[in-house]
Amino acid sequence: MITSKQKKFLRGLAHSLDPYIIIGKNGLSDSALNSISKSLTDHELIKIKVKVGVKNELGPKIEKMTNSTIVGSIGKILILYKKNENKEESKISLP
């Protein structure tokens, strides 16, 4: 479980990131979900840009399907974090 202090730290790291995935009018497809999973495995912390109005619906779905955690959302952007299971390959060290 991620604490609020850790979420704040991760949001700060995500500030300079550009969205890796953009989900448009076609919604959450299998290929988009695979891209999200791969990006989380490679980077641990990613931003996703979604269509206006569906962020609140898609966020929990993506979080559940990828076993990740939403650490923030601003406007049309979701910030997701998934800790790398291999500690040696982990790029982010949480406080």
LUMLUMRO-268477 format. One record per atom (N, C-alpha, C): residue number from 1; residue in one letter; atom name; x, y, z. Coordinates in nm, 3 decimals. Example, Ala and Ser with C-alpha at 12.3 -4.5 7.8 and 13.67 -1.06 7.14 Angstrom:
BEGIN
n = 1	res = a	atom = N	px = 1.319	py = -0.569	pz = 0.780;
n = 1	res = a	atom = CA	px = 1.230	py = -0.450	pz = 0.780;
n = 1	res = a	atom = C	px = 1.320	py = -0.330	pz = 0.780;
n = 2	res = s	atom = N	px = 1.285	py = -0.225	pz = 0.708;
n = 2	res = s	atom = CA	px = 1.367	py = -0.106	pz = 0.714;
n = 2	res = s	atom = C	px = 1.290	py = 0.003	pz = 0.787;
***
This chain:
BEGIN
n = 1	res = m	atom = N	px = 0.084	py = -0.118	pz = 0.000;
n = 1	res = m	atom = CA	px = 0.000	py = 0.000	pz = 0.000;
n = 1	res = m	atom = C	px = 0.088	py = 0.124	pz = 0.000;
n = 2	res = i	atom = N	px = 0.052	py = 0.218	pz = -0.080;
n = 2	res = i	atom = CA	px = 0.130	py = 0.342	pz = -0.093;
n = 2	res = i	atom = C	px = 0.070	py = 0.449	pz = -0.001;
n = 3	res = t	atom = N	px = 0.155	py = 0.514	pz = 0.075;
n = 3	res = t	atom = CA	px = 0.109	py = 0.619	pz = 0.166;
n = 3	res = t	atom = C	px = 0.089	py = 0.750	pz = 0.090;
n = 4	res = s	atom = N	px = 0.023	py = 0.846	pz = 0.153;
n = 4	res = s	atom = CA	px = 0.000	py = 0.975	pz = 0.089;
n = 4	res = s	atom = C	px = 0.132	py = 1.049	pz = 0.066;
n = 5	res = k	atom = N	px = 0.229	py = 1.029	pz = 0.154;
n = 5	res = k	atom = CA	px = 0.361	py = 1.091	pz = 0.137;
n = 5	res = k	atom = C	px = 0.430	py = 1.035	pz = 0.012;
n = 6	res = q	atom = N	px = 0.418	py = 0.904	pz = -0.009;
n = 6	res = q	atom = CA	px = 0.478	py = 0.841	pz = -0.126;
n = 6	res = q	atom = C	px = 0.406	py = 0.885	pz = -0.254;
n = 7	res = k	atom = N	px = 0.273	py = 0.900	pz = -0.248;
n = 7	res = k	atom = CA	px = 0.198	py = 0.948	pz = -0.364;
n = 7	res = k	atom = C	px = 0.242	py = 1.089	pz = -0.403;
n = 8	res = k	atom = N	px = 0.263	py = 1.173	pz = -0.302;
n = 8	res = k	atom = CA	px = 0.309	py = 1.309	pz = -0.328;
n = 8	res = k	atom = C	px = 0.447	py = 1.308	pz = -0.395;
n = 9	res = f	atom = N	px = 0.535	py = 1.221	pz = -0.347;
n = 9	res = f	atom = CA	px = 0.668	py = 1.206	pz = -0.405;
n = 9	res = f	atom = C	px = 0.659	py = 1.163	pz = -0.551;
n = 10	res = l	atom = N	px = 0.572	py = 1.064	pz = -0.579;
n = 10	res = l	atom = CA	px = 0.555	py = 1.013	pz = -0.716;
n = 10	res = l	atom = C	px = 0.494	py = 1.117	pz = -0.808;
n = 11	res = r	atom = N	px = 0.399	py = 1.196	pz = -0.757;
n = 11	res = r	atom = CA	px = 0.341	py = 1.303	pz = -0.840;
n = 11	res = r	atom = C	px = 0.448	py = 1.405	pz = -0.878;
n = 12	res = g	atom = N	px = 0.540	py = 1.432	pz = -0.785;
n = 12	res = g	atom = CA	px = 0.650	py = 1.523	pz = -0.814;
n = 12	res = g	atom = C	px = 0.741	py = 1.469	pz = -0.923;
n = 13	res = l	atom = N	px = 0.768	py = 1.338	pz = -0.918;
n = 13	res = l	atom = CA	px = 0.851	py = 1.276	pz = -1.022;
n = 13	res = l	atom = C	px = 0.780	py = 1.278	pz = -1.158;
n = 14	res = a	atom = N	px = 0.649	py = 1.262	pz = -1.155;
n = 14	res = a	atom = CA	px = 0.571	py = 1.255	pz = -1.279;
n = 14	res = a	atom = C	px = 0.552	py = 1.391	pz = -1.344;
n = 15	res = h	atom = N	px = 0.578	py = 1.497	pz = -1.272;
n = 15	res = h	atom = CA	px = 0.554	py = 1.632	pz = -1.324;
n = 15	res = h	atom = C	px = 0.622	py = 1.656	pz = -1.459;
n = 16	res = s	atom = N	px = 0.743	py = 1.609	pz = -1.474;
n = 16	res = s	atom = CA	px = 0.818	py = 1.635	pz = -1.596;
n = 16	res = s	atom = C	px = 0.793	py = 1.533	pz = -1.707;
n = 17	res = l	atom = N	px = 0.713	py = 1.430	pz = -1.680;
n = 17	res = l	atom = CA	px = 0.685	py = 1.327	pz = -1.780;
n = 17	res = l	atom = C	px = 0.579	py = 1.371	pz = -1.880;
n = 18	res = d	atom = N	px = 0.591	py = 1.321	pz = -2.001;
n = 18	res = d	atom = CA	px = 0.487	py = 1.338	pz = -2.101;
n = 18	res = d	atom = C	px = 0.400	py = 1.212	pz = -2.100;
n = 19	res = p	atom = N	px = 0.273	py = 1.223	pz = -2.141;
n = 19	res = p	atom = CA	px = 0.188	py = 1.104	pz = -2.145;
n = 19	res = p	atom = C	px = 0.245	py = 0.998	pz = -2.240;
n = 20	res = y	atom = N	px = 0.254	py = 0.873	pz = -2.191;
n = 20	res = y	atom = CA	px = 0.302	py = 0.761	pz = -2.273;
n = 20	res = y	atom = C	px = 0.191	py = 0.707	pz = -2.361;
n = 21	res = i	atom = N	px = 0.069	py = 0.706	pz = -2.308;
n = 21	res = i	atom = CA	px = -0.045	py = 0.647	pz = -2.377;
n = 21	res = i	atom = C	px = -0.154	py = 0.752	pz = -2.387;
n = 22	res = i	atom = N	px = -0.220	py = 0.757	pz = -2.502;
n = 22	res = i	atom = CA	px = -0.334	py = 0.845	pz = -2.520;
n = 22	res = i	atom = C	px = -0.454	py = 0.759	pz = -2.556;
n = 23	res = i	atom = N	px = -0.558	py = 0.766	pz = -2.473;
n = 23	res = i	atom = CA	px = -0.680	py = 0.688	pz = -2.496;
n = 23	res = i	atom = C	px = -0.785	py = 0.784	pz = -2.548;
n = 24	res = g	atom = N	px = -0.829	py = 0.762	pz = -2.672;
n = 24	res = g	atom = CA	px = -0.923	py = 0.853	pz = -2.737;
n = 24	res = g	atom = C	px = -1.065	py = 0.802	pz = -2.736;
n = 25	res = k	atom = N	px = -1.135	py = 0.836	pz = -2.843;
n = 25	res = k	atom = CA	px = -1.278	py = 0.805	pz = -2.851;
n = 25	res = k	atom = C	px = -1.308	py = 0.656	pz = -2.860;
n = 26	res = n	atom = N	px = -1.210	py = 0.573	pz = -2.899;
n = 26	res = n	atom = CA	px = -1.232	py = 0.429	pz = -2.907;
n = 26	res = n	atom = C	px = -1.228	py = 0.362	pz = -2.770;
n = 27	res = g	atom = N	px = -1.188	py = 0.434	pz = -2.669;
n = 27	res = g	atom = CA	px = -1.187	py = 0.380	pz = -2.534;
n = 27	res = g	atom = C	px = -1.069	py = 0.290	pz = -2.506;
n = 28	res = l	atom = N	px = -1.086	py = 0.207	pz = -2.406;
n = 28	res = l	atom = CA	px = -0.978	py = 0.119	pz = -2.359;
n = 28	res = l	atom = C	px = -0.980	py = -0.012	pz = -2.437;
n = 29	res = s	atom = N	px = -0.892	py = -0.023	pz = -2.533;
n = 29	res = s	atom = CA	px = -0.883	py = -0.145	pz = -2.614;
n = 29	res = s	atom = C	px = -0.778	py = -0.239	pz = -2.555;
n = 30	res = d	atom = N	px = -0.774	py = -0.361	pz = -2.606;
n = 30	res = d	atom = CA	px = -0.675	py = -0.457	pz = -2.559;
n = 30	res = d	atom = C	px = -0.533	py = -0.409	pz = -2.588;
n = 31	res = s	atom = N	px = -0.514	py = -0.348	pz = -2.705;
n = 31	res = s	atom = CA	px = -0.380	py = -0.300	pz = -2.739;
n = 31	res = s	atom = C	px = -0.338	py = -0.185	pz = -2.648;
n = 32	res = a	atom = N	px = -0.432	py = -0.098	pz = -2.612;
n = 32	res = a	atom = CA	px = -0.401	py = 0.012	pz = -2.520;
n = 32	res = a	atom = C	px = -0.365	py = -0.044	pz = -2.383;
n = 33	res = l	atom = N	px = -0.439	py = -0.144	pz = -2.339;
n = 33	res = l	atom = CA	px = -0.412	py = -0.206	pz = -2.210;
n = 33	res = l	atom = C	px = -0.276	py = -0.276	pz = -2.209;
n = 34	res = n	atom = N	px = -0.242	py = -0.343	pz = -2.319;
n = 34	res = n	atom = CA	px = -0.110	py = -0.406	pz = -2.330;
n = 34	res = n	atom = C	px = 0.001	py = -0.301	pz = -2.328;
n = 35	res = s	atom = N	px = -0.021	py = -0.189	pz = -2.396;
n = 35	res = s	atom = CA	px = 0.078	py = -0.080	pz = -2.397;
n = 35	res = s	atom = C	px = 0.097	py = -0.023	pz = -2.257;
n = 36	res = i	atom = N	px = -0.013	py = -0.008	pz = -2.184;
n = 36	res = i	atom = CA	px = -0.005	py = 0.044	pz = -2.048;
n = 36	res = i	atom = C	px = 0.074	py = -0.052	pz = -1.960;
n = 37	res = s	atom = N	px = 0.044	py = -0.181	pz = -1.970;
n = 37	res = s	atom = CA	px = 0.115	py = -0.281	pz = -1.889;
n = 37	res = s	atom = C	px = 0.264	py = -0.282	pz = -1.920;
n = 38	res = k	atom = N	px = 0.298	py = -0.277	pz = -2.048;
n = 38	res = k	atom = CA	px = 0.439	py = -0.277	pz = -2.089;
n = 38	res = k	atom = C	px = 0.510	py = -0.151	pz = -2.040;
n = 39	res = s	atom = N	px = 0.443	py = -0.036	pz = -2.054;
n = 39	res = s	atom = CA	px = 0.502	py = 0.090	pz = -2.009;
n = 39	res = s	atom = C	px = 0.525	py = 0.089	pz = -1.858;
n = 40	res = l	atom = N	px = 0.429	py = 0.034	pz = -1.783;
n = 40	res = l	atom = CA	px = 0.445	py = 0.026	pz = -1.638;
n = 40	res = l	atom = C	px = 0.561	py = -0.066	pz = -1.600;
n = 41	res = t	atom = N	px = 0.577	py = -0.175	pz = -1.674;
n = 41	res = t	atom = CA	px = 0.688	py = -0.267	pz = -1.647;
n = 41	res = t	atom = C	px = 0.821	py = -0.200	pz = -1.677;
n = 42	res = d	atom = N	px = 0.826	py = -0.124	pz = -1.787;
n = 42	res = d	atom = CA	px = 0.951	py = -0.060	pz = -1.828;
n = 42	res = d	atom = C	px = 0.985	py = 0.063	pz = -1.745;
n = 43	res = h	atom = N	px = 0.884	py = 0.143	pz = -1.708;
n = 43	res = h	atom = CA	px = 0.910	py = 0.273	pz = -1.647;
n = 43	res = h	atom = C	px = 0.862	py = 0.288	pz = -1.503;
n = 44	res = e	atom = N	px = 0.773	py = 0.204	pz = -1.457;
n = 44	res = e	atom = CA	px = 0.713	py = 0.207	pz = -1.323;
n = 44	res = e	atom = C	px = 0.616	py = 0.322	pz = -1.302;
n = 45	res = l	atom = N	px = 0.645	py = 0.440	pz = -1.352;
n = 45	res = l	atom = CA	px = 0.560	py = 0.558	pz = -1.334;
n = 45	res = l	atom = C	px = 0.528	py = 0.615	pz = -1.472;
n = 46	res = i	atom = N	px = 0.399	py = 0.624	pz = -1.505;
n = 46	res = i	atom = CA	px = 0.360	py = 0.674	pz = -1.637;
n = 46	res = i	atom = C	px = 0.241	py = 0.769	pz = -1.625;
n = 47	res = k	atom = N	px = 0.227	py = 0.849	pz = -1.729;
n = 47	res = k	atom = CA	px = 0.109	py = 0.934	pz = -1.744;
n = 47	res = k	atom = C	px = 0.027	py = 0.882	pz = -1.860;
n = 48	res = i	atom = N	px = -0.105	py = 0.886	pz = -1.845;
n = 48	res = i	atom = CA	px = -0.197	py = 0.847	pz = -1.950;
n = 48	res = i	atom = C	px = -0.293	py = 0.962	pz = -1.973;
n = 49	res = k	atom = N	px = -0.312	py = 0.998	pz = -2.099;
n = 49	res = k	atom = CA	px = -0.407	py = 1.103	pz = -2.134;
n = 49	res = k	atom = C	px = -0.535	py = 1.037	pz = -2.184;
n = 50	res = v	atom = N	px = -0.649	py = 1.075	pz = -2.126;
n = 50	res = v	atom = CA	px = -0.777	py = 1.015	pz = -2.164;
n = 50	res = v	atom = C	px = -0.875	py = 1.123	pz = -2.210;
n = 51	res = k	atom = N	px = -0.977	py = 1.077	pz = -2.280;
n = 51	res = k	atom = CA	px = -1.082	py = 1.167	pz = -2.328;
n = 51	res = k	atom = C	px = -1.155	py = 1.228	pz = -2.209;
n = 52	res = v	atom = N	px = -1.199	py = 1.352	pz = -2.226;
n = 52	res = v	atom = CA	px = -1.270	py = 1.423	pz = -2.120;
n = 52	res = v	atom = C	px = -1.396	py = 1.345	pz = -2.081;
n = 53	res = g	atom = N	px = -1.420	py = 1.335	pz = -1.952;
n = 53	res = g	atom = CA	px = -1.543	py = 1.274	pz = -1.903;
n = 53	res = g	atom = C	px = -1.536	py = 1.126	pz = -1.874;
n = 54	res = v	atom = N	px = -1.434	py = 1.057	pz = -1.923;
n = 54	res = v	atom = CA	px = -1.426	py = 0.912	pz = -1.898;
n = 54	res = v	atom = C	px = -1.312	py = 0.876	pz = -1.803;
n = 55	res = k	atom = N	px = -1.238	py = 0.977	pz = -1.757;
n = 55	res = k	atom = CA	px = -1.125	py = 0.951	pz = -1.668;
n = 55	res = k	atom = C	px = -1.170	py = 0.880	pz = -1.541;
n = 56	res = n	atom = N	px = -1.281	py = 0.924	pz = -1.484;
n = 56	res = n	atom = CA	px = -1.328	py = 0.864	pz = -1.359;
n = 56	res = n	atom = C	px = -1.378	py = 0.722	pz = -1.377;
n = 57	res = e	atom = N	px = -1.419	py = 0.686	pz = -1.498;
n = 57	res = e	atom = CA	px = -1.464	py = 0.550	pz = -1.526;
n = 57	res = e	atom = C	px = -1.345	py = 0.460	pz = -1.560;
n = 58	res = l	atom = N	px = -1.254	py = 0.510	pz = -1.643;
n = 58	res = l	atom = CA	px = -1.141	py = 0.429	pz = -1.689;
n = 58	res = l	atom = C	px = -1.033	py = 0.410	pz = -1.584;
n = 59	res = g	atom = N	px = -1.012	py = 0.510	pz = -1.500;
n = 59	res = g	atom = CA	px = -0.906	py = 0.503	pz = -1.399;
n = 59	res = g	atom = C	px = -0.910	py = 0.376	pz = -1.316;
n = 60	res = p	atom = N	px = -1.022	py = 0.350	pz = -1.247;
n = 60	res = p	atom = CA	px = -1.029	py = 0.228	pz = -1.166;
n = 60	res = p	atom = C	px = -1.017	py = 0.099	pz = -1.248;
n = 61	res = k	atom = N	px = -1.069	py = 0.099	pz = -1.371;
n = 61	res = k	atom = CA	px = -1.057	py = -0.020	pz = -1.458;
n = 61	res = k	atom = C	px = -0.910	py = -0.048	pz = -1.490;
n = 62	res = i	atom = N	px = -0.839	py = 0.057	pz = -1.531;
n = 62	res = i	atom = CA	px = -0.697	py = 0.042	pz = -1.566;
n = 62	res = i	atom = C	px = -0.618	py = -0.001	pz = -1.443;
n = 63	res = e	atom = N	px = -0.648	py = 0.061	pz = -1.330;
n = 63	res = e	atom = CA	px = -0.579	py = 0.029	pz = -1.205;
n = 63	res = e	atom = C	px = -0.597	py = -0.119	pz = -1.170;
n = 64	res = k	atom = N	px = -0.718	py = -0.169	pz = -1.183;
n = 64	res = k	atom = CA	px = -0.747	py = -0.309	pz = -1.149;
n = 64	res = k	atom = C	px = -0.685	py = -0.405	pz = -1.250;
n = 65	res = m	atom = N	px = -0.696	py = -0.374	pz = -1.379;
n = 65	res = m	atom = CA	px = -0.649	py = -0.466	pz = -1.483;
n = 65	res = m	atom = C	px = -0.497	py = -0.474	pz = -1.492;
n = 66	res = t	atom = N	px = -0.428	py = -0.370	pz = -1.448;
n = 66	res = t	atom = CA	px = -0.282	py = -0.368	pz = -1.456;
n = 66	res = t	atom = C	px = -0.215	py = -0.388	pz = -1.320;
n = 67	res = n	atom = N	px = -0.294	py = -0.402	pz = -1.214;
n = 67	res = n	atom = CA	px = -0.242	py = -0.414	pz = -1.077;
n = 67	res = n	atom = C	px = -0.151	py = -0.297	pz = -1.042;
n = 68	res = s	atom = N	px = -0.192	py = -0.178	pz = -1.084;
n = 68	res = s	atom = CA	px = -0.115	py = -0.058	pz = -1.056;
n = 68	res = s	atom = C	px = -0.192	py = 0.029	pz = -0.956;
n = 69	res = t	atom = N	px = -0.137	py = 0.145	pz = -0.925;
n = 69	res = t	atom = CA	px = -0.200	py = 0.238	pz = -0.833;
n = 69	res = t	atom = C	px = -0.208	py = 0.375	pz = -0.898;
n = 70	res = i	atom = N	px = -0.325	py = 0.438	pz = -0.890;
n = 70	res = i	atom = CA	px = -0.338	py = 0.576	pz = -0.937;
n = 70	res = i	atom = C	px = -0.282	py = 0.665	pz = -0.827;
n = 71	res = v	atom = N	px = -0.178	py = 0.742	pz = -0.861;
n = 71	res = v	atom = CA	px = -0.118	py = 0.830	pz = -0.761;
n = 71	res = v	atom = C	px = -0.162	py = 0.974	pz = -0.781;
n = 72	res = g	atom = N	px = -0.229	py = 1.003	pz = -0.892;
n = 72	res = g	atom = CA	px = -0.279	py = 1.137	pz = -0.914;
n = 72	res = g	atom = C	px = -0.356	py = 1.146	pz = -1.044;
n = 73	res = s	atom = N	px = -0.439	py = 1.249	pz = -1.051;
n = 73	res = s	atom = CA	px = -0.510	py = 1.278	pz = -1.175;
n = 73	res = s	atom = C	px = -0.534	py = 1.427	pz = -1.181;
n = 74	res = i	atom = N	px = -0.501	py = 1.484	pz = -1.296;
n = 74	res = i	atom = CA	px = -0.516	py = 1.627	pz = -1.317;
n = 74	res = i	atom = C	px = -0.576	py = 1.647	pz = -1.455;
n = 75	res = g	atom = N	px = -0.693	py = 1.708	pz = -1.461;
n = 75	res = g	atom = CA	px = -0.757	py = 1.730	pz = -1.591;
n = 75	res = g	atom = C	px = -0.783	py = 1.600	pz = -1.663;
n = 76	res = k	atom = N	px = -0.722	py = 1.583	pz = -1.780;
n = 76	res = k	atom = CA	px = -0.739	py = 1.462	pz = -1.860;
n = 76	res = k	atom = C	px = -0.627	py = 1.361	pz = -1.839;
n = 77	res = i	atom = N	px = -0.542	py = 1.384	pz = -1.740;
n = 77	res = i	atom = CA	px = -0.422	py = 1.302	pz = -1.719;
n = 77	res = i	atom = C	px = -0.437	py = 1.214	pz = -1.595;
n = 78	res = l	atom = N	px = -0.403	py = 1.086	pz = -1.611;
n = 78	res = l	atom = CA	px = -0.393	py = 0.992	pz = -1.499;
n = 78	res = l	atom = C	px = -0.246	py = 0.959	pz = -1.478;
n = 79	res = i	atom = N	px = -0.204	py = 0.952	pz = -1.354;
n = 79	res = i	atom = CA	px = -0.067	py = 0.913	pz = -1.321;
n = 79	res = i	atom = C	px = -0.073	py = 0.778	pz = -1.252;
n = 80	res = l	atom = N	px = -0.008	py = 0.679	pz = -1.312;
n = 80	res = l	atom = CA	px = -0.009	py = 0.542	pz = -1.260;
n = 80	res = l	atom = C	px = 0.130	py = 0.499	pz = -1.216;
n = 81	res = y	atom = N	px = 0.134	py = 0.419	pz = -1.110;
n = 81	res = y	atom = CA	px = 0.259	py = 0.365	pz = -1.059;
n = 81	res = y	atom = C	px = 0.241	py = 0.216	pz = -1.034;
n = 82	res = k	atom = N	px = 0.341	py = 0.139	pz = -1.075;
n = 82	res = k	atom = CA	px = 0.344	py = -0.004	pz = -1.044;
n = 82	res = k	atom = C	px = 0.488	py = -0.039	pz = -1.009;
n = 83	res = k	atom = N	px = 0.508	py = -0.081	pz = -0.885;
n = 83	res = k	atom = CA	px = 0.642	py = -0.116	pz = -0.839;
n = 83	res = k	atom = C	px = 0.695	py = -0.235	pz = -0.916;
n = 84	res = n	atom = N	px = 0.819	py = -0.225	pz = -0.960;
n = 84	res = n	atom = CA	px = 0.884	py = -0.335	pz = -1.030;
n = 84	res = n	atom = C	px = 0.909	py = -0.447	pz = -0.931;
n = 85	res = e	atom = N	px = 0.867	py = -0.568	pz = -0.966;
n = 85	res = e	atom = CA	px = 0.880	py = -0.681	pz = -0.874;
n = 85	res = e	atom = C	px = 1.026	py = -0.722	pz = -0.854;
n = 86	res = n	atom = N	px = 1.110	py = -0.694	pz = -0.952;
n = 86	res = n	atom = CA	px = 1.252	py = -0.724	pz = -0.942;
n = 86	res = n	atom = C	px = 1.321	py = -0.601	pz = -0.882;
n = 87	res = k	atom = N	px = 1.362	py = -0.611	pz = -0.756;
n = 87	res = k	atom = CA	px = 1.418	py = -0.496	pz = -0.686;
n = 87	res = k	atom = C	px = 1.543	py = -0.440	pz = -0.752;
n = 88	res = e	atom = N	px = 1.621	py = -0.527	pz = -0.818;
n = 88	res = e	atom = CA	px = 1.744	py = -0.480	pz = -0.882;
n = 88	res = e	atom = C	px = 1.715	py = -0.393	pz = -1.003;
n = 89	res = e	atom = N	px = 1.602	py = -0.417	pz = -1.070;
n = 89	res = e	atom = CA	px = 1.566	py = -0.339	pz = -1.189;
n = 89	res = e	atom = C	px = 1.479	py = -0.218	pz = -1.156;
n = 90	res = s	atom = N	px = 1.441	py = -0.203	pz = -1.030;
n = 90	res = s	atom = CA	px = 1.355	py = -0.093	pz = -0.989;
n = 90	res = s	atom = C	px = 1.426	py = 0.040	pz = -1.009;
n = 91	res = k	atom = N	px = 1.357	py = 0.133	pz = -1.073;
n = 91	res = k	atom = CA	px = 1.416	py = 0.264	pz = -1.103;
n = 91	res = k	atom = C	px = 1.379	py = 0.369	pz = -0.999;
n = 92	res = i	atom = N	px = 1.272	py = 0.344	pz = -0.924;
n = 92	res = i	atom = CA	px = 1.222	py = 0.442	pz = -0.829;
n = 92	res = i	atom = C	px = 1.233	py = 0.386	pz = -0.688;
n = 93	res = s	atom = N	px = 1.294	py = 0.464	pz = -0.600;
n = 93	res = s	atom = CA	px = 1.304	py = 0.427	pz = -0.460;
n = 93	res = s	atom = C	px = 1.211	py = 0.517	pz = -0.380;
n = 94	res = l	atom = N	px = 1.108	py = 0.458	pz = -0.321;
n = 94	res = l	atom = CA	px = 1.009	py = 0.536	pz = -0.246;
n = 94	res = l	atom = C	px = 1.063	py = 0.575	pz = -0.110;
n = 95	res = p	atom = N	px = 1.024	py = 0.695	pz = -0.062;
n = 95	res = p	atom = CA	px = 1.068	py = 0.738	pz = 0.072;
n = 95	res = p	atom = C	px = 1.001	py = 0.657	pz = 0.181;
***
